[in-house]
Amino acid sequence: MKIPLQDKMLATPKRRQLAISGAIIGAALLTSASIFATGPDASPTAPVEKAWPVSVTQALPQTLKPNFSAFGRLESSRIARLRSDLIAPILTVLVREGDWVERGDELVQLDDREANLRVVERQAELREQQANLAGLRVQLDLEQQSAEHFTSRYSVVQAKLERHQGLMAKRLISKSLLDEVTAQANEASIEYRNHLQVLTNLPNQIAAYEANVMRAQAQLDQAQLDADKTVIRAPFSGPVLAVHVAPGDHSNLAVPLVELADASGFEVRVQIPEAYAQQFHNLAEPAIVAASTQAGLKLRLRRVTSHVRSGQTGVDAFFAFAPDAAQIPALGRVVNLSVELPAQAHLVAVPAQSIYQNNRIYVVEDGRLRGHEIERVGELETAERGYEILIRSAELGVGDAIITTQLPRAITGLLVDVANAAED
């Protein structure tokens, strides 16, 4: 039987491989043509801008009282380190550290025997000077009473002398008689002049003895003061901070006996943040600034320092407790104060999430953000709205939509989608 030519070609392996390759290439070309014929249009499409979801709150300027929280330390403006200028043994110490004492309470008792002996000695000296003064006053009284006698006797003797001198001039008496009368007159004159001298000098002597009495009285008072100093008393009410002595020690000026704080001088020292320092310095009256502790104790600003202490960044303010404050914390304890400043107008309260870079906020206008520079005035915390920051800006209008969402790339012109627009 005769084999066709085509069959002879396929029967060869090389020819069969070529036929298969040609078939594959043809199929690939046909498939590519089909893909290009039915593929989508390759013309570019316009990009779609993303709208960032945000929440907003309305700007409502009000008159509000800014406040802020700060930590302070309880101190006393008056701390007494009681000493004694007496050198005496210490008999009794009546208080211990931590005790509360009232004004006038006894704290330490010194040995008072030497002081009491000095008091007795000064009393004796005073009585001696008083007796000397009394004797001079009696002498002055007697001299004044006898003044008339001396004056009369002097006058009589002088008149007698004049008569005898007249008789002598007429040679009616002897010279010896005139000499005798002259001697009597001279003696009377000397006694009279001595009397006048005593009478004139006695007031001076009395004044000197009165001075001696005053000096003796002062010395007695000083001795009595020294005796009183043997009892160390509290100069004011407050807690005992330290006791430095014990019975058997000796007191002297170099050693403090007891350290005591004045309760009426308790105050909280607070370092004012730099952002509020100017407001404190501009206060017309410090007491208008109020503060409170977490326990509800009320305080008022007493004063503000005019310098910054080493290691600090702001000035210190001192807050005093109300007179009726009870359960004041222990001296030296750190307390958390909520400080309330005077009311200010045109303030807007916003949540902390609305603040960008500490001095910037964004409002929504026509679906896009617009940035505004702001001044941070303070803080405000209420039960209804929680913690908020008070700001002021001349660019803000009533009802402006301030965003309350922190966006990673907030910038003026950014497209946003207000999520709570229906609520506003």
Buried (B, 14 or more C-beta within 10 A) or exposed (E): EEEEEEEEEEEEEEEEEEEEEEEEEEEEEEEEEEEEEEEEEEEEEEEEEEEBEBBBBEBEBEEBBBBBBBEBBBBBBBBBEBBBEBEBEBBEBBBEEEBEBEEEBEBBBBBBEBBBEBBEEBBEBBEEBBEBBEEBBEBBEEBEEEBEEBEEBBEEBBEBBEEBBEBBEEEEBEEEEBEEBBEBBEEBBEBBEEBBEBBEEBEEBBEEBBEBBEEBBEBBEEBBEBBEBBBBBBBBBBBBBBBBBEEEBBBEEEBBBBBBBBBBBBBBBBBBBEBBBEBBEEBEEBEEBBBBBEEEBEBBBBEBBEEBEEEEEBBBBBBBBEEEBEEBBEBEEEBEBBBBBBEBEEBBBBBEEBBBEEEBBBBBEEEBBBBBEBEBBBBBEEEEEEEBBBBBBEEBEEEBBBBBBEBEEBEEEBEBEBEBEEEE
